[in-house]
Amino acid sequence: MKKTVYKSLLAVAFASALAGGCKDFEEINKDPNQIGEDAVQIEYLVNTSMYEAQQNPHIAERIFVYMWGAASRFHTYGIAATCSNSDSYNTDYASLDYLGKWLTSANQAVLIGQERIAAGTDKETDNNWVQIARIWRAYLLTEMSDYFGSVPDMTTAYQGELPKYQSATAAYKWCISELADAVTKLDEEVTMPSDESKLDQFYQGNAAKWKKYANSLRMRLAMRLVNADASYARTQFEAAVSDPAGYISSSADNTRYPEGGGWDASTGVMTRTWNSMMMSQTAANLMLGLGSVSPVDIAGIQGTAFYGASNTDWQTNMKDPNSYLGLYMPDQLSDKTNVANAQYQFNYIPSNIDPRAYVTYSAIGLDTDANFYTFGIKKNDGESDASFAWRKRNMEQAFVLTNKDPQTGAALQTPDSIHFRGRYNFFHDLNGSTGDKGSLFAINGYGRFVTTLANQFRTNDNNRIFFASWESYFLIAEAAHYGWSVPMSAQVAYEKGIDESLAYWGLSSVAATYKASTSYNRVGTSVAFTHTAEATPVTLTVETFNPADGATFTKTTYEGKPSNYDVTAMGTKTVTYNYPQGAYTTNNDVLTKIITQKWIAQMPYLPLEAWNDYRRLNLPFFENPLREIAIPDMTWYTDPSKFSAENVMARAKYPSSLSLNNQAGYEQAVAALGSGAGDQVNTPINWAKNATNKQ
């Protein structure tokens, strides 16, 4: 059999820019196992690509957490939330240690396998491995494109010369054709031996399931092009959803990869203990008041924060978001954004909230919450009653409020520093710049009392999801909404998507109540499909620290010595809450409902896809970052009260090494972005340019 040199996609794309020099470039042209091509087993190449693409803790923290998670607003822990770019992260990700290796391995599996098939030297399972590699390669290429934009043209990437760059739309069309063809060539009659099937961590060599994944991925990519090429998008979507091989319609067919411990690629992508991943204001606004489900309704469901809770304190510390706005903190929280609740924190357990909130996040201060990420309020072995009582008081009075002018130090009110209850709240974090105000609000060091990602996603006992059944149904719901030919109505698909998501987390018992709810969340969206009335301003109760509203404070002592001021009673008053406006004048139409539910369902494992949806539709509602002071990486952002699509990061910039080492390729890649705006974080990807055209 003839020998062929297989160049890495990233190597020929970025040339020596990412490889480091000519010598390194030649090295990566060799077989990855440093053995003859005849001895290469393509199933090991596929396995390597899938395994490495799970992202080890180094690259997962930099890309999955800091970039995708922050850009999607799944949490506030990351630089992408304020449109910042990290050249070192991008260089790392695109290098031959990471994305370059994943793509190279998948591509070599395809090319070596196809050559063997053509020569008649293949074994029985090689054809299916080639098709699996093609499907996986299509996913990886779109992952690259979704992050950077333009990518190398795969039809020219292996001809011994530097490839041409193509737009994201062109790359998507190539991937869609690859997926469609791979489905026709997968052979369900072929059974893989166990030593091979175990190398496929997704589907153990099951050709029928790979066909479903390919069709579902084809649906995803086709829908991404709805604004770039609507006719093509419709044709491809309808072909994929009607393919006899089917799509991912139940959780049994979800594309998932089992997490493992240690420090390797199978380690969970959200397991670094120092990554707090606090709940974002976006998540709080989308879930508070949504669905008419109380924590009491899910307390008997294993896996939720309230399962097994023996005490009843938390039940007496609940308030309804439909009547209560939160704790008003104007001196400590900025209002320089476009939501009316920016200066409020929900300082109780919400009695009406999307039930998935208490699967994804912990219940603050609930001793029995098995998924509580940080310290619970429990007596330590050998601890004295007095010590525990004092520590418990400090933990329960966890928040420190400083009422001093940040410039002069003068007291804004008396007392000038107080502690107040941190236990039983649904506090969130806000993206952006807080200026001096950010220093006036602190959390007691005994425990972290803002709402953070639940512990179950930090322990390597879960599965990383790449595509799930709920996404298929939300895609079908969107397609039906556009009038495309699909197998069910928009309402049926929408409700099926909700059912699949709730069932995945064991919440099916509240599905009927949830789907019938006409209760609005903080941005004016409800769940019930036929309830499309827009929310109008509402009068809500708030609590304040203002003595004029009835707030009182008590000086506490410990061991006979004066201690801190504690809040004895909050003041109360009422305010008019106005629902926000983003890209559109409506917040409760059908498309907004579909994408809001899809965003919630994708949390926490699919931040890239949630970010993609926002970039193509400006949905669901994302508030502007706080702008108490100017944000250095958002020079265009001057009016925080007004919506702008630019206020959410559009893409990552290419690694600087590309322009330094391959200027012609860099210029071609930037030109292929298509907007003329250059290599900037606010330059829209080709398929996202018409994102404010709600259909």
Residue pairs with C-beta under 8 A, 6 or more apart in sequence:
1 37
1 38
1 115
1 116
1 119
1 121
2 115
3 37
4 37
4 111
4 115
5 29
5 160
6 29
6 104
6 107
6 108
6 111
6 112
6 158
7 28
7 29
7 157
7 158
7 160
8 28
8 29
8 96
8 100
8 101
8 103
8 104
8 107
9 100
9 103
9 104
9 107
9 141
9 152
9 154
9 157
10 18
10 94
10 95
10 96
10 99
10 100
10 103
10 104
11 18
11 19
11 25
11 28
11 29
11 96
11 100
11 104
12 152
12 157
12 158
12 161
12 162
12 163
13 151
13 152
13 157
13 162
13 163
13 165
13 665
14 94
14 100
14 655
14 657
14 658
14 661
14 662
14 665
15 25
15 162
15 661
15 662
15 665
16 22
16 24
16 25
16 661
16 662
17 655
17 657
17 658
17 659
17 660
17 661
17 662
18 91
18 94
18 95
18 96
18 100
18 655
18 657
18 658
19 25
19 27
19 28
19 96
28 96
28 104
31 37
31 40
31 108
32 45
32 48
32 104
32 105
32 108
33 39
33 40
33 44
37 112
40 108
40 112
42 108
42 109
42 112
42 113
42 126
42 129
42 130
42 133
43 109
43 125
43 129
43 196
43 199
43 200
44 199
45 105
45 106
45 108
45 109
45 112
45 133
46 105
46 106
46 109
46 129
46 132
46 133
46 136
46 199
46 200
47 199
47 200
47 201
48 101
48 105
49 101
49 102
49 103
49 105
49 106
49 109
49 133
49 136
49 140
50 136
50 200
50 201
50 202
50 257
51 201
51 265
51 266
52 98
52 101
52 102
52 105
52 265
53 102
53 140
53 265
54 257
54 259
54 265
54 266
54 267
54 269
54 464
55 63
55 64
55 98
55 265
55 269
56 263
56 264
56 265
56 267
57 263
57 267
57 271
57 272
58 92
59 92
59 93
59 98
60 267
60 269
60 270
60 272
61 272
61 275
62 86
62 89
62 92
62 93
63 89
63 93
63 147
64 269
64 270
64 607
65 75
65 77
65 78
65 269
65 270
65 272
65 275
65 277
66 77
66 78
66 79
66 80
66 86
66 89
67 78
67 79
67 80
67 86
67 89
67 147
67 652
68 80
68 607
68 608
68 611
69 75
69 77
69 78
69 270
69 277
69 604
69 607
70 76
70 77
70 78
70 79
70 80
70 81
70 431
71 78
71 80
71 81
71 607
71 611
71 648
71 649
72 599
72 607
72 608
72 610
72 611
72 614
73 81
73 280
73 282
73 283
73 431
73 610
73 622
74 277
74 280
74 283
74 603
74 604
74 607
74 610
75 277
75 278
75 279
75 280
75 283
75 429
75 453
76 278
76 279
76 280
76 281
76 428
76 429
76 430
76 431
77 275
77 276
77 277
77 278
79 85
79 86
80 649
81 280
81 431
81 432
81 625
81 649
82 431
82 432
82 433
82 625
82 631
82 633
82 634
83 631
83 633
83 634
83 646
83 647
83 648
83 649
83 681
83 682
84 633
84 649
84 681
85 633
85 652
85 653
85 681
87 653
87 655
87 656
90 148
90 652
90 653
90 654
90 655
91 655
91 656
91 657
92 98
93 99
93 147
94 100
94 144
94 148
94 655
96 104
99 140
99 143
99 144
102 140
103 137
103 140
103 141
103 144
106 133
106 136
106 137
106 140
107 133
107 137
107 158
109 129
109 130
109 133
110 130
110 133
110 134
110 137
111 158
113 122
113 126
113 127
113 129
113 130
113 133
114 130
116 122
116 126
117 126
117 127
117 130
124 190
125 190
125 192
125 193
125 196
125 205
127 185
127 187
127 190
128 186
128 187
128 190
128 192
128 205
128 207
128 210
129 196
130 185
131 182
131 183
131 185
131 186
131 207
131 210
132 182
132 186
132 200
132 205
132 210
134 178
134 179
134 181
134 182
135 178
135 179
135 182
135 210
135 213
135 214
135 217
137 178
138 175
138 176
138 178
138 179
138 217
138 221
139 217
139 466
141 151
141 154
141 171
141 174
141 175
142 171
142 172
142 175
142 221
143 608
144 151
145 151
145 168
145 171
145 172
145 685
146 168
146 608
146 611
146 612
146 685
147 608
147 651
147 652
148 651
148 652
148 653
148 654
148 669
149 167
149 168
149 651
149 669
149 672
149 673
149 683
149 685
149 686
150 165
150 166
150 167
150 168
150 171
150 668
150 669
150 670
150 672
150 673
150 686
151 165
151 166
151 168
151 171
151 669
152 163
152 164
152 165
152 166
153 163
153 164
153 165
153 166
153 170
153 171
153 174
154 163
154 171
154 174
155 174
156 163
156 164
157 163
162 662
162 664
162 665
164 668
165 665
165 668
165 669
165 671
165 672
166 174
166 672
167 672
167 673
167 674
167 686
168 685
168 686
168 687
169 225
169 228
169 229
169 686
169 687
170 672
172 221
172 224
172 225
172 687
173 225
173 232
175 221
176 218
176 221
176 222
176 236
179 214
179 215
179 217
179 218
179 221
179 240
180 214
180 218
180 236
180 239
180 240
182 214
183 211
183 214
183 215
183 243
183 245
186 207
186 210
186 211
186 214
187 207
188 207
188 208
188 211
190 207
191 205
192 200
192 204
192 205
196 205
197 204
197 205
198 204
200 206
201 257
201 258
202 209
202 210
202 213
202 255
202 256
202 257
202 466
203 209
203 210
203 213
203 255
208 245
209 253
211 243
211 245
211 246
212 245
212 246
212 247
212 248
212 249
212 253
213 248
213 253
213 255
213 467
214 245
215 240
215 241
215 243
215 245
215 246
215 247
215 248
216 240
216 247
216 248
216 467
216 471
216 472
216 475
217 467
218 236
218 237
218 239
218 240
219 237
219 240
219 241
219 247
219 472
219 475
219 476
219 479
220 467
220 471
220 475
220 609
221 236
222 232
222 233
222 234
222 236
222 237
222 240
223 233
223 237
223 475
223 478
223 479
224 233
224 612
224 616
224 687
225 232
225 233
225 236
225 687
226 233
226 482
226 616
226 695
227 616
227 687
227 688
227 689
227 690
227 691
227 693
228 686
228 687
228 689
228 690
234 479
234 482
234 484
237 475
237 479
237 484
237 486
238 479
238 484
238 485
238 486
240 247
241 247
241 476
241 479
241 486
241 487
242 485
242 487
247 472
248 254
248 255
248 467
248 468
248 469
248 471
248 472
249 469
249 472
249 473
250 469
250 500
251 468
251 469
251 500
251 503
251 504
253 469
254 465
254 467
254 468
254 469
255 465
255 466
255 467
255 468
256 463
256 464
256 465
256 466
256 468
257 266
257 463
257 464
257 466
258 266
258 463
259 266
259 267
259 268
259 271
259 460
259 461
259 462
259 463
259 464
260 266
260 267
260 460
261 267
261 460
266 460
267 460
268 457
268 458
268 459
268 460
268 462
268 464
269 464
269 605
270 277
270 453
270 457
270 458
270 604
271 457
271 458
271 459
271 460
273 458
276 373
276 448
276 450
276 452
276 453
277 452
277 453
278 428
278 429
278 450
278 451
278 452
279 361
279 426
279 427
279 428
279 429
279 450
279 451
279 452
279 453
280 428
280 429
280 430
280 431
281 339
281 342
281 428
281 429
281 430
281 431
281 623
282 620
282 621
282 622
282 623
283 357
283 428
283 603
284 346
284 426
284 428
284 451
284 522
285 339
285 341
285 521
285 522
285 523
285 621
285 623
286 354
286 521
286 522
286 523
286 525
286 596
286 599
286 600
286 620
286 621
287 353
287 354
287 356
287 357
287 521
287 600
288 321
288 346
288 350
288 352
288 353
288 426
288 521
288 522
289 320
289 321
289 322
289 350
289 352
289 353
289 519
289 520
289 521
289 522
290 352
290 353
290 354
290 517
290 519
290 520
290 521
290 525
290 526
290 527
291 352
291 353
291 354
291 355
291 510
291 513
291 514
291 517
291 519
291 527
292 352
292 513
292 514
292 516
292 517
292 518
292 519
292 527
293 352
293 353
293 354
293 355
293 510
293 513
293 514
293 517
294 318
294 351
294 352
295 304
295 305
295 306
295 314
295 315
295 318
295 349
295 350
295 351
295 353
295 358
295 363
296 306
296 315
296 351
297 355
297 509
297 510
297 513
298 304
298 306
298 355
298 358
298 507
298 510
299 306
299 307
299 309
300 307
301 307
301 506
301 507
301 509
302 506
303 359
303 371
303 456
303 505
303 506
304 355
304 358
304 359
304 506
304 507
305 358
305 359
305 361
305 362
305 363
305 366
305 369
305 371
305 372
305 454
306 314
306 358
306 363
306 366
306 369
307 368
307 370
308 368
308 370
309 363
309 366
309 368
309 369
310 368
311 367
311 368
313 424
314 349
314 363
314 365
314 366
314 424
317 348
317 349
317 423
317 424
318 348
318 349
318 350
318 351
319 346
319 348
319 349
319 350
319 351
320 350
320 351
320 352
321 346
321 350
321 351
321 352
321 353
321 521
321 522
322 352
322 519
322 520
322 538
323 540
323 541
324 346
324 348
324 540
324 541
324 542
325 341
325 344
325 540
325 541
325 542
325 575
325 577
326 341
326 344
326 345
326 346
326 347
326 542
326 543
327 344
327 345
327 346
327 347
327 542
327 543
327 544
327 570
328 343
328 344
328 542
328 543
328 544
328 545
328 575
329 343
329 344
329 345
329 401
329 441
329 545
330 343
331 403
331 412
331 437
331 440
332 401
332 402
332 437
332 440
332 441
333 342
333 343
333 344
333 345
333 430
333 434
333 437
333 441
334 342
334 343
334 430
334 432
334 433
334 434
334 435
334 437
334 626
334 627
334 628
335 342
335 343
336 342
336 432
336 626
336 627
336 628
336 640
337 430
337 432
337 623
337 624
337 625
337 626
337 627
337 640
337 641
338 580
338 581
338 582
338 623
338 624
338 640
338 641
338 642
338 643
339 522
339 523
339 580
339 623
340 577
340 578
340 579
340 580
341 522
341 577
342 430
342 623
342 626
344 542
345 425
345 427
345 428
346 425
346 426
346 427
346 428
347 420
347 421
347 425
347 426
347 427
347 543
348 424
348 425
348 426
349 363
349 424
349 425
349 426
350 426
352 519
353 426
354 514
354 521
354 600
355 502
355 505
355 507
355 510
355 514
356 501
356 502
356 505
356 507
356 600
356 601
356 603
357 426
359 454
359 505
359 507
360 453
360 454
360 457
360 603
360 604
361 451
361 452
361 453
361 454
362 369
362 371
362 372
362 373
362 374
362 451
362 452
362 454
362 455
363 369
363 372
363 424
364 422
364 423
364 424
364 425
364 426
364 427
364 449
364 450
364 451
365 376
365 377
365 395
365 396
365 422
365 423
365 424
365 425
365 449
366 372
366 376
366 424
367 376
367 377
367 378
369 376
370 455
371 454
371 455
371 456
372 454
372 455
373 448
373 452
373 453
373 454
373 455
373 458
374 447
374 448
374 452
375 395
375 446
375 447
375 448
377 392
377 395
377 396
377 423
377 447
379 388
380 388
383 391
390 558
391 446
393 556
394 419
394 444
394 446
395 422
395 423
395 444
395 446
395 447
395 449
396 421
396 422
396 423
397 419
397 420
397 421
397 422
397 444
397 564
397 566
397 567
398 419
398 421
398 422
398 423
398 443
398 444
398 446
398 447
398 449
399 419
399 420
399 421
399 422
399 441
399 442
399 443
399 444
399 449
400 417
400 418
400 419
400 441
400 442
400 443
400 444
400 564
401 417
401 418
401 419
401 420
401 440
401 441
401 545
402 416
402 417
402 439
402 440
402 441
402 442
403 411
403 412
403 413
403 415
403 416
403 417
403 418
403 440
403 545
404 410
404 411
404 412
404 416
404 417
404 440
405 411
405 412
406 436
406 437
406 439
406 440
407 436
413 545
413 546
413 547
414 547
415 553
415 565
417 564
417 565
418 545
418 553
418 564
418 565
418 566
418 567
419 444
419 564
419 565
419 566
419 567
420 545
420 566
420 567
420 570
421 567
422 443
422 444
422 447
422 449
423 449
425 449
425 451
426 451
427 449
427 450
427 451
428 450
428 451
429 450
430 626
431 625
431 626
432 624
432 625
432 626
432 627
432 628
432 631
433 625
433 626
433 627
433 628
433 629
433 630
433 631
434 626
434 628
435 628
435 629
436 628
437 628
438 628
443 449
443 450
453 604
456 462
457 604
464 605
465 605
465 606
466 606
468 500
468 501
468 504
468 601
468 606
469 500
470 497
470 498
470 500
470 501
470 504
470 598
470 601
471 497
471 598
471 601
471 602
471 606
471 609
472 497
473 493
473 494
473 496
473 497
473 500
474 493
474 494
474 497
474 594
474 595
474 597
474 598
474 601
476 486
476 487
476 488
476 493
477 490
477 491
477 493
477 494
477 497
477 594
478 490
478 591
478 594
478 595
479 486
480 486
480 488
480 489
480 490
480 493
481 490
481 590
481 591
481 594
481 695
482 695
486 493
488 496
490 529
490 590
490 594
491 529
491 530
494 529
494 590
494 593
494 594
494 597
495 515
495 529
497 594
497 597
497 598
497 601
498 511
498 514
498 515
498 527
498 597
498 601
499 508
499 511
499 515
500 601
501 597
501 600
501 601
502 508
502 510
502 511
502 514
503 511
514 527
515 527
515 528
515 529
516 527
516 528
517 526
517 527
517 528
518 526
518 527
518 528
518 531
519 526
519 527
520 526
520 535
520 579
520 588
521 596
522 579
523 579
523 580
523 582
523 587
523 620
523 621
524 534
524 535
524 579
524 580
524 587
524 588
525 587
525 588
525 592
525 593
525 596
525 620
525 621
526 588
526 593
527 593
527 597
529 590
529 593
531 588
532 588
532 589
532 590
533 588
534 586
534 587
534 588
535 579
535 587
535 588
536 579
537 576
537 577
537 578
537 579
538 576
538 577
539 574
539 575
539 576
539 577
540 574
540 575
540 576
540 577
541 572
541 573
541 574
542 572
542 573
542 574
542 575
543 570
543 571
543 572
544 551
544 570
544 571
544 572
544 573
545 551
545 567
545 570
545 571
546 571
547 571
548 571
549 571
549 572
549 573
550 569
550 570
550 571
550 572
551 567
551 569
551 570
551 571
552 567
552 568
552 569
553 565
553 566
553 567
553 568
554 565
554 566
554 568
555 562
555 563
555 564
555 565
556 562
556 563
556 564
556 565
556 566
557 563
579 587
580 587
580 621
580 623
581 587
581 643
582 618
582 621
582 622
582 643
583 618
583 619
583 643
583 645
583 691
583 692
583 694
584 592
584 618
584 692
584 694
586 592
586 694
587 621
589 694
591 617
591 619
591 694
591 695
592 619
592 620
592 621
595 613
595 617
595 619
595 620
596 619
596 620
596 621
598 610
598 613
599 610
599 613
599 614
599 620
602 609
602 610
603 610
613 619
614 620
614 622
614 648
615 648
615 650
615 684
615 685
615 688
615 691
616 687
616 688
616 691
617 691
617 694
618 645
618 691
618 692
619 694
622 647
622 648
624 637
624 640
624 641
624 642
624 643
624 644
624 647
625 631
625 634
625 637
625 640
625 647
626 640
627 637
627 640
630 637
631 637
633 681
634 646
634 647
636 644
636 646
636 682
637 644
637 646
637 647
645 684
645 691
645 692
646 682
649 681
649 682
650 680
650 681
650 682
650 683
650 684
650 685
650 688
651 681
651 683
651 684
651 685
652 681
653 679
653 680
653 681
654 666
654 669
654 670
654 679
658 665
658 666
658 669
659 666
659 679
666 679
669 679
670 678
670 679
672 686
673 679
673 683
673 685
673 686
674 686
674 689
675 683
675 684
675 689
677 683
677 684
684 691
